[in-house]
Amino acid sequence: MNAIRWFGSLVLIFVLAHVCVAFEPDEKDLRGLWKFRIGDQREWASVGYDDSAWDQIRVPARWENEGFRGYDGYAWYRTQVVLDETIADKKLVLELGYIDDVDEVFINGVKIGQTGSFPPRFSTAYNASRKYQVPSNLIRIGEQNLIAVRVYDSQLEGGIVSGNLRIYSTGVLPPFLVDLTGSWLFNKGKAYNQRDQREIQVPGAWENQGYNNYDGYAVYTRKIELPATATSQRLVLLAGKIDDADQLYLNGLKIGQTGDLERWSNRDFYGEFRNYFFPPDAFKAGEENILEIRVYDRAGLGGIYEGPVGIMTQDQFRKYWKSKRRN
């Protein structure tokens, strides 16, 4: 009898543990029918565009199984979603499962991410799970929000083919003065090179954005302006997680580093959040300031692969991390 009770207790613990793991934060399921059209026009990302004449397609599914057998090339998906107050002031992630081969994603007309590389520098990312951080200023609480996805398929099956499709919360939104999620300029090499720059989405591994199998040096660049009320305060950059080592520069002045770009250390830094404190009056008020993050990746995924990324005051920074520890 004792053995039976012991086994029953073990089963109960196992079930409860799985119930806890299965619990999800605030989220919106995006599976179902989306608007769909083959072809490629930039205006299809626009909120004001009329897609009433478009086909409807089940998502996720291979578009070959939805009436477009044999089609290879460009196509667009569009859907509208209403988000309520439960996600206000929270970090949001848009998950789009697996897309064959390349995608570019827009929220309310603004690009928030890309995986793979479109022709003429085509690079597939069919096996990469799509998760994009959503800048908080793009979401209209209680109103329709447009999600538009541009897709290129080179051969065989195409489209948003499988996996979870949802918008979900990952916690409280950091109180950023400047949210740096989104487009940065990027070049390979040890130093800033304007002639070799291309746009890249941050956060996101560079292998998923056209630099497949690249290991070595690269530079991220972002230009920002801050008002005098902000530059007079002590500021902190949250630079997310970076694989592997990095250095931060502001207007050519080195601010800090994690790891060593020149000598490889046995210590793994890729799992550490980067927090960099700027000296007083480091930023020029009302003028263009240039942030540079120089990165060295030894192997595997590389770059600024996870957020949050943004600038806040030191006081906000202390309160934010205290809040995270309490939770």
Phi and psi in degrees as a GROMACS rama.xvg file:
@    title "Ramachandran Plot"
@    xaxis  label "Phi"
@    yaxis  label "Psi"
@TYPE xy
-60.7454  -38.8673  ASN-2
-63.6845  -39.0831  ALA-3
-65.1151  -44.1345  ILE-4
-62.3738  -41.6845  ARG-5
-61.2983  -44.0948  TRP-6
-65.4129  -40.6821  PHE-7
-62.594  -40.6621  GLY-8
-63.6523  -40.2509  SER-9
-62.4685  -43.2658  LEU-10
-61.8267  -42.6616  VAL-11
-62.002  -43.9261  LEU-12
-61.08  -42.8289  ILE-13
-60.7322  -44.6456  PHE-14
-64.6874  -45.9471  VAL-15
-62.4345  -39.3532  LEU-16
-61.654  -42.0615  ALA-17
-71.0668  -32.1197  HIS-18
-62.7586  -42.1142  VAL-19
-63.8589  -43.1488  CYS-20
-64.6262  -35.2015  VAL-21
-74.7246  -16.2852  ALA-22
-63.8546  134.364  PHE-23
-115.945  149.061  GLU-24
-71.8954  -177.082  PRO-25
-51.3988  129.867  ASP-26
-154.128  162.368  GLU-27
-127.71  119.552  LYS-28
-73.7203  129.322  ASP-29
-109.964  6.86196  LEU-30
-71.2855  148.18  ARG-31
136.81  -150.554  GLY-32
-90.4987  127.015  LEU-33
-115.432  159.58  TRP-34
-76.9922  145.804  LYS-35
-148.066  140.778  PHE-36
-152.287  132.946  ARG-37
-79.7082  154.577  ILE-38
113.434  -172.207  GLY-39
-156.058  107.36  ASP-40
-137.856  131.564  GLN-41
-62.2255  -28.132  ARG-42
-66.5442  -14.1364  GLU-43
-70.3542  -10.3126  TRP-44
-85.5249  -9.87013  ALA-45
-77.7989  142.153  SER-46
-63.3403  -36.2799  VAL-47
-81.0031  -3.84777  GLY-48
-72.9442  138.946  TYR-49
-90.9272  108.628  ASP-50
-104.901  20.0556  ASP-51
-63.3555  -23.5375  SER-52
-91.7025  0.770005  ALA-53
-72.7935  159.845  TRP-54
-70.8185  161.294  ASP-55
-106.913  141.871  GLN-56
-138.517  143.991  ILE-57
-76.5779  136.302  ARG-58
-132.155  130.312  VAL-59
-84.178  148.227  PRO-60
-175.151  150.096  ALA-61
-65.6434  132.017  ARG-62
-66.7565  -19.9752  TRP-63
-62.5391  -30.2034  GLU-64
-87.4774  -0.727979  ASN-65
-114.692  23.0359  GLU-66
102.759  6.43892  GLY-67
-122.756  43.841  PHE-68
-60.2131  133.985  ARG-69
83.7286  -2.14107  GLY-70
-83.7875  127.967  TYR-71
-125.545  137.683  ASP-72
141.586  -150.847  GLY-73
-92.0418  148.005  TYR-74
-157.262  159.989  ALA-75
-126.095  144.687  TRP-76
-115.819  144.325  TYR-77
-141.197  142.394  ARG-78
-152.204  158.805  THR-79
-114.54  141.289  GLN-80
-140.306  138.689  VAL-81
-103.267  128.109  VAL-82
-114.338  132.949  LEU-83
-96.7239  -173.097  ASP-84
-65.9762  -16.0085  GLU-85
-64.4461  -21.051  THR-86
-104.724  2.98706  ILE-87
-62.6997  140.268  ALA-88
60.7166  30.4519  ASP-89
-124.151  153.988  LYS-90
-73.3352  130.774  LYS-91
-117.556  143.175  LEU-92
-124.373  133.845  VAL-93
-100.251  117.206  LEU-94
-106.456  129.202  GLU-95
-125.289  21.9113  LEU-96
63.1949  -135.002  GLY-97
-116.489  132.258  TYR-98
-124.015  133.799  ILE-99
-113.075  112.586  ASP-100
-111.777  -38.412  ASP-101
-128.505  146.062  VAL-102
-140.887  157.464  ASP-103
-137.303  130.235  GLU-104
-121.177  137.07  VAL-105
-127.5  137.774  PHE-106
-115.228  121.577  ILE-107
48.2116  42.2592  ASN-108
86.6512  -4.16622  GLY-109
-109.165  129.854  VAL-110
-67.9966  131.127  LYS-111
-117.72  -9.1652  ILE-112
-179.625  165.247  GLY-113
-154.419  143.265  GLN-114
-133.313  131.042  THR-115
84.585  -177.843  GLY-116
-133.924  130.8  SER-117
-76.2727  159.133  PHE-118
-56.5947  150.14  PRO-119
-84.9263  -4.13432  PRO-120
-104.045  57.2824  ARG-121
-64.604  133.954  PHE-122
-146.235  118.266  SER-123
-73.3248  152.517  THR-124
-139.475  38.641  ALA-125
-61.7941  -24.3622  TYR-126
-101.478  13.566  ASN-127
-98.9296  130.51  ALA-128
-73.2949  129.234  SER-129
-90.7445  117.028  ARG-130
-138.276  118.976  LYS-131
-121.212  129.536  TYR-132
-72.1202  137.548  GLN-133
-103.167  115.614  VAL-134
-57.4379  131.014  PRO-135
-62.4761  -29.4465  SER-136
-73.3754  -7.85528  ASN-137
-88.5661  -18.2242  LEU-138
-87.9295  134.574  ILE-139
-105.297  103.444  ARG-140
-65.3991  131.036  ILE-141
77.7634  4.84509  GLY-142
-124.387  171.956  GLU-143
-70.0314  134.852  GLN-144
-121.287  127.989  ASN-145
-88.8501  128.482  LEU-146
-110.055  122.092  ILE-147
-123.52  133.365  ALA-148
-127.234  119.161  VAL-149
-93.2899  129.904  ARG-150
-128.511  141.073  VAL-151
-124.132  130.096  TYR-152
-120.779  128.392  ASP-153
-87.4278  -33.9931  SER-154
-168.082  165.933  GLN-155
56.6555  -140.083  LEU-156
-71.5478  153.503  GLU-157
-144.779  161.919  GLY-158
103.728  -167.38  GLY-159
-82.1815  92.7274  ILE-160
-89.1277  -30.2431  VAL-161
-165.342  172.661  SER-162
97.3073  -176.779  GLY-163
-75.6768  142.707  ASN-164
-128.787  113.966  LEU-165
-166.711  161.832  ARG-166
-111.819  130.21  ILE-167
-142.633  160.357  TYR-168
-93.6784  142.79  SER-169
-116.721  16.5723  THR-170
129.544  -171.43  GLY-171
-71.3883  138.81  VAL-172
-72.7435  129.525  LEU-173
-60.2315  143.496  PRO-174
-80.3979  68.288  PRO-175
-71.4141  138.409  PHE-176
-72.9058  -38.4939  LEU-177
-135.015  116.647  VAL-178
-85.0286  119.961  ASP-179
-102.493  14.8843  LEU-180
-65.795  137.381  THR-181
126.533  -147.962  GLY-182
-79.6954  129.605  SER-183
-121.328  167.622  TRP-184
-96.448  148.355  LEU-185
-144.54  136.467  PHE-186
-143.399  147.485  ASN-187
-74.347  153.773  LYS-188
113.695  174.304  GLY-189
-82.7638  -20.5545  LYS-190
-130.655  159.152  ALA-191
-56.1723  129.861  TYR-192
-138.329  99.1607  ASN-193
-61.8659  -33.5979  GLN-194
-70.0073  -22.7378  ARG-195
-105.683  11.8974  ASP-196
-80.7834  143.941  GLN-197
-137.585  158.939  ARG-198
-72.5783  144.245  GLU-199
-143.075  149.983  ILE-200
-93.2431  135.855  GLN-201
-121.456  129.137  VAL-202
-81.9023  160.315  PRO-203
161.433  131.597  GLY-204
-60.9974  139.675  ALA-205
-70.1847  -22.0558  TRP-206
-62.2993  -29.2466  GLU-207
-86.5864  4.62357  ASN-208
-129.505  34.9624  GLN-209
101.549  1.75472  GLY-210
-119.031  50.0712  TYR-211
-61.3349  133.2  ASN-212
66.1018  15.3695  ASN-213
-84.6267  124.275  TYR-214
-123.383  135.946  ASP-215
144.908  -147.876  GLY-216
-97.0487  149.297  TYR-217
-158.889  160.902  ALA-218
-129.934  127.936  VAL-219
-99.0843  137.393  TYR-220
-132.386  137.871  THR-221
-144.605  132.665  ARG-222
-101.028  132.058  LYS-223
-139.437  154.146  ILE-224
-120.475  140.784  GLU-225
-128.347  141.892  LEU-226
-72.3387  164.223  PRO-227
-59.7304  -33.6813  ALA-228
-62.6363  -27.5432  THR-229
-87.445  -42.0227  ALA-230
-69.3919  -18.0591  THR-231
-79.9969  -6.448  SER-232
-101.672  161.597  GLN-233
-78.2991  124.535  ARG-234
-115.686  155.256  LEU-235
-131.367  138.91  VAL-236
-101.885  122.197  LEU-237
-91.2415  115.667  LEU-238
-108.957  17.4916  ALA-239
67.5692  -148.604  GLY-240
-110.109  136.737  LYS-241
-128.387  136.578  ILE-242
-113.757  109.383  ASP-243
-117.317  -60.5826  ASP-244
-107.828  156.046  ALA-245
-153.101  161.425  ASP-246
-133.77  140.595  GLN-247
-108.845  132.342  LEU-248
-124.745  143.081  TYR-249
-124.741  118.116  LEU-250
51.0289  39.9923  ASN-251
85.6757  -7.60671  GLY-252
-96.0909  127.786  LEU-253
-71.7601  127.542  LYS-254
-98.922  -39.2764  ILE-255
179.536  176.821  GLY-256
-154.601  160.78  GLN-257
-129.544  122.514  THR-258
76.8332  -170.602  GLY-259
-128.964  121.075  ASP-260
-71.5207  -19.3909  LEU-261
-101.002  -33.3532  GLU-262
-123.48  124.079  ARG-263
-74.4191  134.286  TRP-264
-104.198  149.921  SER-265
-70.9829  -16.8012  ASN-266
-76.2292  136.579  ARG-267
-89.8422  120.814  ASP-268
-103.59  -7.37914  PHE-269
-63.5755  -22.7477  TYR-270
-91.9218  3.39173  GLY-271
-96.7746  136.445  GLU-272
-71.9163  136.971  PHE-273
-93.4984  124.413  ARG-274
-128.506  119.098  ASN-275
-120.889  129.246  TYR-276
-97.7415  124.643  PHE-277
-84.9568  143.536  PHE-278
-67.4214  161.83  PRO-279
-57.2878  141.018  PRO-280
56.217  30.5339  ASP-281
-70.1465  -31.9821  ALA-282
-89.4332  144.887  PHE-283
-86.6863  122.081  LYS-284
-71.4805  133.212  ALA-285
68.3105  10.5692  GLY-286
-123.943  169.612  GLU-287
-76.5133  127.694  GLU-288
-114.968  140.903  ASN-289
-111.415  116.693  ILE-290
-92.8846  134.388  LEU-291
-126.653  131.101  GLU-292
-119.65  111.109  ILE-293
-94.1412  130.957  ARG-294
-126.67  143.159  VAL-295
-122.684  126.604  TYR-296
-115.623  126.827  ASP-297
-84.7218  -41.3617  ARG-298
-166.355  164.069  ALA-299
68.6274  -148.705  GLY-300
-67.3231  152.749  LEU-301
-137.71  157.101  GLY-302
100.149  -169.307  GLY-303
-81.9522  91.5626  ILE-304
-96.6337  -13.2689  TYR-305
-146.676  141.333  GLU-306
-91.8126  -171.1  GLY-307
-80.9369  156.026  PRO-308
-131.448  120.724  VAL-309
174.849  176.852  GLY-310
-115.477  135.272  ILE-311
-142.351  170.043  MET-312
-76.9006  160.533  THR-313
-61.9242  -37.5419  GLN-314
-64.0474  -43.9646  ASP-315
-63.6166  -37.7111  GLN-316
-61.8556  -46.9492  PHE-317
-62.0154  -44.58  ARG-318
-65.6524  -38.1059  LYS-319
-62.9068  -48.5722  TYR-320
-73.1804  -31.0857  TRP-321
-62.9917  -41.8774  LYS-322
-62.3006  -41.499  SER-323
-64.7741  -39.5908  LYS-324
-65.1763  -39.6754  ARG-325
-64.4702  -33.5954  ARG-326
